Amino acid sequence: MNSRKEAQNESPNRLLIAATSAAMITLLPVAAHQLGLLEHLPDPPFWIFDSDRITDSKSAHPLGVPDSALGLGSYGVTLALWNARLFLYQLRSDKTGTRGAVYGAREEAYGGADRESAAAG
């Protein structure tokens, strides 16, 4: 497989990791405020913004748990599952000597036929 195809396959991986990490980073100050570690969240200078009132509201604590903690947990599980997928993929690649079950099956289905016809022709 050439490096361009490998780069195209890596792009969604990097995007998922970057987006999930960015979401977690933006939730950190909200979680710190909701857990009492930060007294006040900064607001833009317009009267309509009141982040302290919003993050301290009853709806921001479903099931008695701050919603930012739930969000951090959810994004953390997403990253953990993604990393587990990559780990299992690498483990399978090491055992089979191929690029993993999905890529190996695709190689057999498409690439193998192309090689056979190229060798015959």
BAPALUM-206852 format. One record per atom (N, C-alpha, C, CB): residue in three letters; x, y, z; atom name. Coordinates in nm, 2 decimals, always signed. Each point is the difference from the previous one (the first is absolute). Glycine has a CB too. Layout:
N
REC  rest       X       Y       Z  atom
REC   ALA       X       Y       Z    CA
...
// end
This chain:
121
REC  rest       X       Y       Z  atom
REC   MET   +0.09   -0.12   +0.00     N
REC   MET   -0.09   +0.12   +0.00    CA
REC   MET   +0.09   +0.12   +0.00     C
REC   MET   -0.19   -0.12   +0.12    CB
REC   ASN   +0.15   +0.22   -0.20     N
REC   ASN   +0.09   +0.12   -0.01    CA
REC   ASN   -0.03   +0.09   +0.12     C
REC   ASN   +0.01   -0.02   -0.25    CB
REC   SER   +0.08   +0.12   +0.26     N
REC   SER   +0.00   +0.09   +0.12    CA
REC   SER   -0.12   +0.09   -0.01     C
REC   SER   +0.24   -0.01   +0.02    CB
REC   ARG   -0.29   +0.04   -0.14     N
REC   ARG   -0.12   +0.09   -0.02    CA
REC   ARG   -0.12   -0.07   +0.06     C
REC   ARG   +0.10   +0.11   -0.20    CB
REC   LYS   -0.12   -0.23   +0.17     N
REC   LYS   -0.12   -0.08   +0.05    CA
REC   LYS   +0.01   -0.01   +0.15     C
REC   LYS   -0.02   -0.13   -0.22    CB
REC   GLU   +0.14   +0.10   +0.27     N
REC   GLU   +0.02   -0.01   +0.14    CA
REC   GLU   -0.03   +0.14   +0.07     C
REC   GLU   +0.17   -0.18   -0.03    CB
REC   ALA   -0.13   +0.29   -0.03     N
REC   ALA   -0.03   +0.13   +0.06    CA
REC   ALA   -0.15   +0.02   +0.00     C
REC   ALA   +0.22   +0.09   -0.08    CB
REC   GLN   -0.29   -0.13   -0.03     N
REC   GLN   -0.15   +0.02   +0.00    CA
REC   GLN   -0.07   -0.09   +0.10     C
REC   GLN   +0.02   +0.05   -0.24    CB
REC   ASN   +0.04   -0.16   +0.27     N
REC   ASN   -0.06   -0.09   +0.11    CA
REC   ASN   +0.03   +0.06   +0.14     C
REC   ASN   +0.03   -0.20   -0.15    CB
REC   GLU   +0.08   +0.27   +0.16     N
REC   GLU   +0.03   +0.06   +0.13    CA
REC   GLU   -0.08   +0.13   +0.03     C
REC   GLU   +0.23   -0.10   -0.02    CB
REC   SER   -0.27   +0.17   -0.08     N
REC   SER   -0.07   +0.12   +0.02    CA
REC   SER   -0.12   -0.01   +0.09     C
REC   SER   +0.08   +0.07   -0.23    CB
REC   PRO   -0.18   -0.16   +0.21     N
REC   PRO   -0.11   -0.01   +0.09    CA
REC   PRO   +0.05   -0.03   +0.15     C
REC   PRO   -0.15   -0.08   -0.19    CB
REC   ASN   +0.26   +0.00   +0.20     N
REC   ASN   +0.05   -0.03   +0.13    CA
REC   ASN   +0.04   +0.12   +0.08     C
REC   ASN   +0.08   -0.22   -0.09    CB
REC   ARG   +0.00   +0.30   +0.02     N
REC   ARG   +0.05   +0.13   +0.06    CA
REC   ARG   -0.12   +0.09   +0.02     C
REC   ARG   +0.22   -0.02   -0.12    CB
REC   LEU   -0.32   +0.03   +0.04     N
REC   LEU   -0.11   +0.09   +0.02    CA
REC   LEU   -0.08   -0.04   +0.12     C
REC   LEU   -0.01   +0.04   -0.25    CB
REC   LEU   -0.01   -0.17   +0.26     N
REC   LEU   -0.08   -0.05   +0.12    CA
REC   LEU   +0.08   +0.03   +0.13     C
REC   LEU   -0.10   -0.18   -0.14    CB
REC   ILE   +0.22   +0.16   +0.14     N
REC   ILE   +0.08   +0.02   +0.12    CA
REC   ILE   +0.01   +0.15   +0.03     C
REC   ILE   +0.13   -0.20   -0.04    CB
REC   ALA   -0.11   +0.29   -0.06     N
REC   ALA   +0.00   +0.14   +0.02    CA
REC   ALA   -0.13   +0.06   +0.05     C
REC   ALA   +0.18   +0.01   -0.18    CB
REC   ALA   -0.29   -0.06   +0.12     N
REC   ALA   -0.13   +0.06   +0.03    CA
REC   ALA   -0.04   -0.05   +0.15     C
REC   ALA   -0.07   +0.00   -0.24    CB
REC   THR   +0.10   -0.12   +0.27     N
REC   THR   -0.03   -0.05   +0.13    CA
REC   THR   +0.08   +0.06   +0.11     C
REC   THR   -0.07   -0.22   -0.10    CB
REC   SER   +0.20   +0.24   +0.07     N
REC   SER   +0.09   +0.07   +0.09    CA
REC   SER   -0.04   +0.15   +0.02     C
REC   SER   +0.19   -0.16   -0.07    CB
REC   ALA   -0.23   +0.22   -0.04     N
REC   ALA   -0.04   +0.14   +0.01    CA
REC   ALA   -0.13   +0.02   +0.09     C
REC   ALA   +0.10   +0.04   -0.23    CB
REC   ALA   -0.19   -0.14   +0.21     N
REC   ALA   -0.12   +0.00   +0.08    CA
REC   ALA   +0.03   -0.02   +0.15     C
REC   ALA   -0.13   -0.08   -0.20    CB
REC   MET   +0.22   -0.01   +0.23     N
REC   MET   +0.04   -0.02   +0.14    CA
REC   MET   +0.06   +0.12   +0.06     C
REC   MET   +0.03   -0.24   -0.05    CB
REC   ILE   +0.06   +0.31   -0.03     N
REC   ILE   +0.07   +0.12   +0.05    CA
REC   ILE   -0.10   +0.11   +0.03     C
REC   ILE   +0.20   -0.06   -0.13    CB
REC   THR   -0.30   +0.08   +0.05     N
REC   THR   -0.10   +0.10   +0.02    CA
REC   THR   -0.09   -0.03   +0.12     C
REC   THR   +0.01   +0.06   -0.24    CB
REC   LEU   -0.02   -0.19   +0.28     N
REC   LEU   -0.08   -0.03   +0.11    CA
REC   LEU   +0.07   +0.01   +0.13     C
REC   LEU   -0.13   -0.15   -0.15    CB
REC   LEU   +0.26   +0.15   +0.15     N
REC   LEU   +0.08   +0.01   +0.12    CA
REC   LEU   -0.04   +0.11   +0.10     C
REC   LEU   +0.19   -0.11   -0.13    CB
REC   PRO   -0.19   +0.24   +0.08     N
REC   PRO   -0.03   +0.11   +0.09    CA
REC   PRO   -0.15   -0.01   +0.05     C
REC   PRO   +0.17   +0.14   -0.12    CB
REC   VAL   -0.26   -0.19   +0.04     N
REC   VAL   -0.14   -0.02   +0.04    CA
REC   VAL   +0.00   -0.10   +0.11     C
REC   VAL   -0.09   +0.06   -0.23    CB
REC   ALA   +0.16   -0.17   +0.21     N
REC   ALA   +0.00   -0.10   +0.11    CA
REC   ALA   +0.06   +0.05   +0.13     C
REC   ALA   +0.02   -0.18   -0.18    CB
REC   ALA   +0.09   +0.26   +0.16     N
REC   ALA   +0.06   +0.05   +0.12    CA
REC   ALA   -0.09   +0.09   +0.08     C
REC   ALA   +0.22   -0.01   -0.12    CB
REC   HIS   -0.30   +0.09   +0.04     N
REC   HIS   -0.10   +0.09   +0.07    CA
REC   HIS   -0.11   -0.09   +0.07     C
REC   HIS   +0.05   +0.19   -0.17    CB
REC   GLN   -0.10   -0.28   +0.09     N
REC   GLN   -0.11   -0.09   +0.06    CA
REC   GLN   +0.04   -0.08   +0.11     C
REC   GLN   -0.10   +0.00   -0.22    CB
REC   LEU   +0.22   -0.04   +0.23     N
REC   LEU   +0.05   -0.08   +0.11    CA
REC   LEU   +0.06   +0.09   +0.12     C
REC   LEU   +0.05   -0.18   -0.16    CB
REC   GLY   -0.06   +0.31   +0.14     N
REC   GLY   +0.04   +0.09   +0.11    CA
REC   GLY   +0.15   +0.04   +0.00     C
REC   GLY   -0.19   -0.09   +0.13    CB
REC   LEU   +0.26   +0.05   -0.23     N
REC   LEU   +0.14   +0.03   +0.00    CA
REC   LEU   +0.03   +0.14   -0.06     C
REC   LEU   +0.05   -0.25   -0.03    CB
REC   LEU   -0.14   +0.30   -0.04     N
REC   LEU   +0.01   +0.14   -0.06    CA
REC   LEU   -0.12   +0.08   +0.04     C
REC   LEU   +0.13   -0.09   -0.20    CB
REC   GLU   -0.11   +0.20   +0.26     N
REC   GLU   -0.11   +0.08   +0.06    CA
REC   GLU   -0.09   +0.07   -0.11     C
REC   GLU   +0.14   +0.04   +0.20    CB
REC   HIS   -0.08   +0.01   -0.31     N
REC   HIS   -0.07   +0.07   -0.10    CA
REC   HIS   +0.05   -0.03   -0.14     C
REC   HIS   -0.04   +0.18   +0.17    CB
REC   LEU   -0.05   -0.20   -0.26     N
REC   LEU   +0.04   -0.01   -0.14    CA
REC   LEU   -0.01   +0.13   -0.07     C
REC   LEU   -0.09   -0.23   +0.00    CB
REC   PRO   +0.19   +0.26   -0.08     N
REC   PRO   +0.00   +0.13   -0.07    CA
REC   PRO   -0.11   +0.01   -0.11     C
REC   PRO   +0.25   +0.02   +0.05    CB
REC   ASP   -0.31   +0.09   -0.06     N
REC   ASP   -0.10   +0.02   -0.10    CA
REC   ASP   +0.04   +0.11   -0.10     C
REC   ASP   -0.18   -0.07   +0.17    CB
REC   PRO   +0.13   +0.06   -0.29     N
REC   PRO   +0.02   +0.12   -0.10    CA
REC   PRO   -0.07   +0.12   +0.06     C
REC   PRO   +0.01   -0.15   -0.20    CB
REC   PRO   +0.03   +0.27   +0.16     N
REC   PRO   -0.05   +0.12   +0.07    CA
REC   PRO   -0.14   +0.05   -0.04     C
REC   PRO   +0.23   +0.06   +0.01    CB
REC   PHE   -0.32   -0.16   -0.04     N
REC   PHE   -0.14   +0.04   -0.04    CA
REC   PHE   -0.09   -0.05   +0.11     C
REC   PHE   +0.05   -0.01   -0.24    CB
REC   TRP   -0.16   +0.08   +0.27     N
REC   TRP   -0.09   -0.03   +0.11    CA
REC   TRP   -0.07   -0.14   -0.02     C
REC   TRP   -0.03   +0.25   +0.03    CB
REC   ILE   +0.02   -0.30   -0.15     N
REC   ILE   -0.07   -0.12   -0.02    CA
REC   ILE   +0.07   -0.12   +0.05     C
REC   ILE   -0.10   +0.11   -0.20    CB
REC   PHE   +0.23   -0.11   +0.22     N
REC   PHE   +0.08   -0.11   +0.04    CA
REC   PHE   +0.00   -0.01   +0.15     C
REC   PHE   +0.14   +0.02   -0.20    CB
REC   ASP   -0.17   -0.14   +0.26     N
REC   ASP   +0.01   -0.02   +0.14    CA
REC   ASP   +0.04   -0.15   +0.02     C
REC   ASP   -0.17   +0.18   +0.05    CB
REC   SER   +0.29   -0.21   -0.07     N
REC   SER   +0.04   -0.14   +0.00    CA
REC   SER   -0.01   -0.07   +0.14     C
REC   SER   +0.16   +0.05   -0.19    CB
REC   ASP   -0.14   +0.04   +0.29     N
REC   ASP   -0.01   -0.06   +0.14    CA
REC   ASP   -0.15   -0.05   +0.02     C
REC   ASP   +0.19   +0.16   +0.08    CB
REC   ARG   -0.29   -0.08   -0.12     N
REC   ARG   -0.14   -0.03   +0.02    CA
REC   ARG   -0.03   -0.13   -0.07     C
REC   ARG   -0.06   +0.24   +0.03    CB
REC   ILE   +0.11   -0.25   -0.16     N
REC   ILE   -0.03   -0.11   -0.08    CA
REC   ILE   +0.07   -0.13   +0.05     C
REC   ILE   -0.02   +0.15   -0.19    CB
REC   THR   +0.14   -0.14   +0.23     N
REC   THR   +0.07   -0.12   +0.05    CA
REC   THR   -0.04   -0.05   +0.14     C
REC   THR   +0.19   +0.07   -0.15    CB
REC   ASP   -0.25   +0.02   +0.22     N
REC   ASP   -0.05   -0.03   +0.14    CA
REC   ASP   -0.14   -0.04   +0.00     C
REC   ASP   +0.17   +0.15   +0.09    CB
REC   SER   -0.24   -0.14   -0.21     N
REC   SER   -0.14   -0.03   +0.00    CA
REC   SER   -0.03   -0.15   +0.02     C
REC   SER   -0.03   +0.19   -0.16    CB
REC   LYS   -0.10   -0.22   +0.19     N
REC   LYS   -0.04   -0.14   +0.03    CA
REC   LYS   +0.01   -0.08   -0.13     C
REC   LYS   -0.15   +0.08   +0.18    CB
REC   SER   +0.13   -0.03   -0.29     N
REC   SER   +0.00   -0.07   -0.13    CA
REC   SER   +0.15   -0.04   -0.04     C
REC   SER   -0.21   +0.11   -0.07    CB
REC   ALA   +0.31   -0.04   +0.13     N
REC   ALA   +0.14   -0.03   -0.02    CA
REC   ALA   +0.05   -0.11   +0.08     C
REC   ALA   +0.03   +0.24   -0.07    CB
REC   HIS   -0.12   -0.29   +0.16     N
REC   HIS   +0.04   -0.11   +0.09    CA
REC   HIS   -0.10   -0.12   -0.02     C
REC   HIS   +0.11   +0.17   +0.16    CB
REC   PRO   -0.12   -0.23   -0.27     N
REC   PRO   -0.09   -0.11   -0.01    CA
REC   PRO   +0.05   -0.12   +0.08     C
REC   PRO   -0.07   +0.07   -0.23    CB
REC   LEU   -0.02   -0.14   +0.29     N
REC   LEU   +0.03   -0.11   +0.09    CA
REC   LEU   +0.09   +0.04   +0.12     C
REC   LEU   -0.03   -0.15   -0.20    CB
REC   GLY   +0.03   +0.28   +0.23     N
REC   GLY   +0.08   +0.05   +0.11    CA
REC   GLY   +0.15   +0.01   -0.03     C
REC   GLY   -0.17   -0.09   +0.15    CB
REC   VAL   +0.20   +0.07   -0.28     N
REC   VAL   +0.14   +0.01   -0.04    CA
REC   VAL   +0.02   +0.11   -0.10     C
REC   VAL   +0.03   -0.25   +0.03    CB
REC   PRO   +0.08   +0.33   -0.01     N
REC   PRO   +0.02   +0.11   -0.10    CA
REC   PRO   +0.01   -0.05   -0.14     C
REC   PRO   +0.12   +0.13   +0.18    CB
REC   ASP   -0.19   -0.06   -0.27     N
REC   ASP   +0.00   -0.04   -0.14    CA
REC   ASP   +0.14   +0.00   -0.07     C
REC   ASP   -0.24   +0.08   -0.01    CB
REC   SER   +0.33   +0.01   +0.06     N
REC   SER   +0.13   +0.00   -0.05    CA
REC   SER   +0.08   -0.12   +0.03     C
REC   SER   +0.00   +0.25   +0.02    CB
REC   ALA   -0.03   -0.31   +0.10     N
REC   ALA   +0.07   -0.12   +0.04    CA
REC   ALA   -0.05   -0.12   -0.09     C
REC   ALA   +0.02   +0.08   +0.24    CB
REC   LEU   -0.15   -0.08   -0.27     N
REC   LEU   -0.05   -0.10   -0.09    CA
REC   LEU   +0.06   +0.01   -0.14     C
REC   LEU   -0.22   +0.00   +0.13    CB
REC   GLY   +0.23   +0.13   -0.17     N
REC   GLY   +0.06   +0.02   -0.14    CA
REC   GLY   +0.15   -0.04   +0.00     C
REC   GLY   -0.16   +0.19   -0.03    CB
REC   LEU   +0.23   -0.16   +0.13     N
REC   LEU   +0.14   -0.04   +0.01    CA
REC   LEU   +0.01   -0.15   +0.00     C
REC   LEU   +0.06   +0.21   +0.12    CB
REC   GLY   -0.15   -0.28   -0.04     N
REC   GLY   +0.00   -0.15   +0.00    CA
REC   GLY   -0.03   -0.05   -0.14     C
REC   GLY   -0.07   +0.00   +0.24    CB
REC   SER   -0.03   +0.05   -0.30     N
REC   SER   -0.04   -0.04   -0.14    CA
REC   SER   +0.11   +0.01   -0.10     C
REC   SER   -0.23   +0.06   +0.06    CB
REC   TYR   +0.30   +0.06   -0.06     N
REC   TYR   +0.11   +0.02   -0.09    CA
REC   TYR   +0.12   -0.09   +0.03     C
REC   TYR   -0.08   +0.24   -0.03    CB
REC   GLY   +0.10   -0.26   +0.16     N
REC   GLY   +0.11   -0.09   +0.05    CA
REC   GLY   -0.02   -0.14   -0.05     C
REC   GLY   +0.03   +0.15   +0.20    CB
REC   VAL   -0.16   -0.20   -0.19     N
REC   VAL   -0.03   -0.13   -0.05    CA
REC   VAL   +0.02   -0.01   -0.15     C
REC   VAL   -0.17   -0.03   +0.19    CB
REC   THR   +0.13   +0.13   -0.26     N
REC   THR   +0.02   +0.01   -0.15    CA
REC   THR   +0.14   -0.02   -0.03     C
REC   THR   -0.20   +0.15   -0.03    CB
REC   LEU   +0.29   -0.07   +0.09     N
REC   LEU   +0.14   -0.02   -0.02    CA
REC   LEU   +0.06   -0.13   +0.04     C
REC   LEU   +0.02   +0.24   +0.03    CB
REC   ALA   -0.07   -0.30   +0.08     N
REC   ALA   +0.05   -0.13   +0.04    CA
REC   ALA   -0.04   -0.11   -0.10     C
REC   ALA   -0.02   +0.08   +0.24    CB
REC   LEU   -0.11   -0.07   -0.28     N
REC   LEU   -0.04   -0.10   -0.10    CA
REC   LEU   +0.07   +0.01   -0.13     C
REC   LEU   -0.22   +0.01   +0.10    CB
REC   TRP   +0.25   +0.12   -0.14     N
REC   TRP   +0.08   +0.02   -0.13    CA
REC   TRP   +0.14   -0.06   +0.02     C
REC   TRP   -0.14   +0.21   -0.05    CB
REC   ASN   +0.20   -0.18   +0.16     N
REC   ASN   +0.14   -0.05   +0.02    CA
REC   ASN   +0.00   -0.15   +0.01     C
REC   ASN   +0.06   +0.21   +0.12    CB
REC   ALA   -0.17   -0.27   -0.06     N
REC   ALA   -0.01   -0.15   +0.01    CA
REC   ALA   -0.01   -0.06   -0.14     C
REC   ALA   -0.11   +0.02   +0.23    CB
REC   ARG   +0.03   +0.05   -0.31     N
REC   ARG   -0.01   -0.05   -0.14    CA
REC   ARG   +0.13   +0.01   -0.07     C
REC   ARG   -0.24   +0.08   -0.01    CB
REC   LEU   +0.32   +0.02   +0.02     N
REC   LEU   +0.13   +0.01   -0.06    CA
REC   LEU   +0.09   -0.10   +0.06     C
REC   LEU   -0.03   +0.24   -0.04    CB
REC   PHE   +0.03   -0.27   +0.17     N
REC   PHE   +0.08   -0.10   +0.06    CA
REC   PHE   -0.03   -0.14   -0.05     C
REC   PHE   +0.02   +0.15   +0.20    CB
REC   LEU   -0.15   -0.18   -0.21     N
REC   LEU   -0.04   -0.13   -0.05    CA
REC   LEU   +0.03   -0.01   -0.15     C
REC   LEU   -0.18   -0.01   +0.17    CB
REC   TYR   +0.17   +0.11   -0.24     N
REC   TYR   +0.04   +0.00   -0.14    CA
REC   TYR   +0.15   -0.03   -0.02     C
REC   TYR   -0.19   +0.16   -0.05    CB
REC   GLN   +0.27   -0.09   +0.13     N
REC   GLN   +0.14   -0.03   +0.00    CA
REC   GLN   +0.04   -0.14   +0.04     C
REC   GLN   +0.04   +0.25   +0.04    CB
REC   LEU   -0.11   -0.29   +0.07     N
REC   LEU   +0.02   -0.14   +0.05    CA
REC   LEU   -0.03   -0.10   -0.11     C
REC   LEU   -0.05   +0.07   +0.23    CB
REC   ARG   -0.06   -0.05   -0.30     N
REC   ARG   -0.04   -0.10   -0.10    CA
REC   ARG   +0.10   +0.01   -0.12     C
REC   ARG   -0.24   +0.03   +0.07    CB
REC   SER   +0.29   +0.09   -0.10     N
REC   SER   +0.09   +0.02   -0.11    CA
REC   SER   +0.13   -0.08   +0.03     C
REC   SER   -0.10   +0.23   -0.05    CB
REC   ASP   +0.14   -0.22   +0.18     N
REC   ASP   +0.13   -0.07   +0.04    CA
REC   ASP   -0.02   -0.15   -0.01     C
REC   ASP   +0.06   +0.19   +0.15    CB
REC   LYS   -0.17   -0.24   -0.11     N
REC   LYS   -0.02   -0.15   +0.00    CA
REC   LYS   -0.01   -0.05   -0.14     C
REC   LYS   -0.11   +0.02   +0.22    CB
REC   THR   +0.04   +0.05   -0.31     N
REC   THR   -0.03   -0.05   -0.13    CA
REC   THR   +0.10   +0.04   -0.11     C
REC   THR   -0.24   +0.00   +0.06    CB
REC   GLY   +0.32   +0.10   -0.03     N
REC   GLY   +0.10   +0.05   -0.09    CA
REC   GLY   -0.07   +0.08   -0.11     C
REC   GLY   +0.14   -0.19   +0.04    CB
REC   THR   -0.27   +0.22   -0.03     N
REC   THR   -0.07   +0.09   -0.09    CA
REC   THR   -0.03   +0.13   +0.07     C
REC   THR   -0.10   -0.20   -0.12    CB
REC   ARG   +0.02   +0.28   +0.05     N
REC   ARG   -0.03   +0.13   +0.06    CA
REC   ARG   -0.13   -0.01   +0.08     C
REC   ARG   +0.11   +0.12   -0.19    CB
REC   GLY   -0.15   -0.23   +0.23     N
REC   GLY   -0.12   -0.02   +0.08    CA
REC   GLY   -0.10   -0.08   -0.08     C
REC   GLY   +0.05   +0.21   +0.13    CB
REC   ALA   -0.16   -0.25   -0.06     N
REC   ALA   -0.10   -0.09   -0.06    CA
REC   ALA   -0.07   +0.08   -0.11     C
REC   ALA   -0.03   -0.13   +0.21    CB
REC   VAL   -0.01   +0.25   -0.19     N
REC   VAL   -0.08   +0.07   -0.10    CA
REC   VAL   +0.09   +0.03   -0.12     C
REC   VAL   -0.14   +0.11   +0.18    CB
REC   TYR   +0.26   -0.06   -0.16     N
REC   TYR   +0.08   +0.02   -0.12    CA
REC   TYR   +0.05   -0.13   -0.06     C
REC   TYR   +0.07   +0.22   +0.11    CB
REC   GLY   -0.05   -0.32   -0.03     N
REC   GLY   +0.04   -0.13   -0.06    CA
REC   GLY   -0.11   -0.06   -0.09     C
REC   GLY   +0.14   -0.04   +0.20    CB
REC   ALA   -0.27   +0.05   -0.15     N
REC   ALA   -0.11   -0.05   -0.08    CA
REC   ALA   -0.02   +0.08   -0.13     C
REC   ALA   -0.11   -0.08   +0.21    CB
REC   ARG   +0.13   +0.21   -0.20     N
REC   ARG   -0.02   +0.08   -0.11    CA
REC   ARG   +0.12   -0.02   -0.10     C
REC   ARG   -0.12   +0.17   +0.13    CB
REC   GLU   +0.23   -0.20   -0.08     N
REC   GLU   +0.12   -0.03   -0.09    CA
REC   GLU   -0.03   -0.13   -0.07     C
REC   GLU   +0.16   +0.12   +0.15    CB
REC   GLU   -0.21   -0.22   -0.08     N
REC   GLU   -0.03   -0.13   -0.06    CA
REC   GLU   -0.11   +0.02   -0.11     C
REC   GLU   +0.07   -0.12   +0.21    CB
REC   ALA   -0.17   +0.19   -0.18     N
REC   ALA   -0.12   +0.02   -0.09    CA
REC   ALA   +0.04   +0.08   -0.12     C
REC   ALA   -0.15   -0.02   +0.20    CB
REC   TYR   +0.22   +0.12   -0.19     N
REC   TYR   +0.03   +0.09   -0.11    CA
REC   TYR   +0.14   -0.01   -0.05     C
REC   TYR   -0.17   +0.15   +0.09    CB
REC   GLY   +0.27   -0.13   +0.00     N
REC   GLY   +0.14   +0.00   -0.04    CA
REC   GLY   +0.05   -0.13   -0.05     C
REC   GLY   +0.03   +0.18   +0.17    CB
REC   GLY   -0.07   -0.29   -0.11     N
REC   GLY   +0.04   -0.13   -0.04    CA
REC   GLY   -0.04   -0.03   -0.14     C
REC   GLY   -0.01   -0.08   +0.23    CB
REC   ALA   -0.12   +0.12   -0.27     N
REC   ALA   -0.04   -0.03   -0.13    CA
REC   ALA   +0.07   +0.09   -0.10     C
REC   ALA   -0.23   -0.06   +0.09    CB
REC   ASP   +0.27   +0.18   -0.06     N
REC   ASP   +0.07   +0.08   -0.09    CA
REC   ASP   +0.14   -0.05   -0.02     C
REC   ASP   -0.13   +0.20   +0.08    CB
REC   ARG   +0.19   -0.26   +0.02     N
REC   ARG   +0.14   -0.05   -0.01    CA
REC   ARG   +0.00   -0.13   -0.09     C
REC   ARG   +0.06   +0.09   +0.22    CB
REC   GLU   -0.17   -0.17   -0.20     N
REC   GLU   -0.01   -0.12   -0.08    CA
REC   GLU   -0.02   +0.03   -0.15     C
REC   GLU   -0.09   -0.12   +0.20    CB
REC   SER   +0.01   +0.22   -0.23     N
REC   SER   -0.03   +0.04   -0.14    CA
REC   SER   +0.13   +0.06   -0.06     C
REC   SER   -0.25   +0.03   +0.05    CB
REC   ALA   +0.32   +0.05   +0.03     N
REC   ALA   +0.12   +0.07   -0.05    CA
REC   ALA   +0.11   -0.11   -0.02     C
REC   ALA   -0.06   +0.21   +0.13    CB
REC   ALA   +0.07   -0.31   -0.05     N
REC   ALA   +0.10   -0.10   -0.02    CA
REC   ALA   -0.04   -0.09   -0.12     C
REC   ALA   +0.05   +0.00   +0.24    CB
REC   ALA   -0.17   -0.02   -0.27     N
REC   ALA   -0.05   -0.08   -0.11    CA
REC   ALA   +0.02   +0.07   -0.13     C
REC   ALA   -0.16   -0.12   +0.15    CB
REC   GLY   +0.14   +0.26   -0.15     N
REC   GLY   +0.00   +0.08   -0.12    CA
REC   GLY   +0.13   +0.05   -0.03     C
REC   GLY   -0.23   +0.06   +0.04    CB
// end
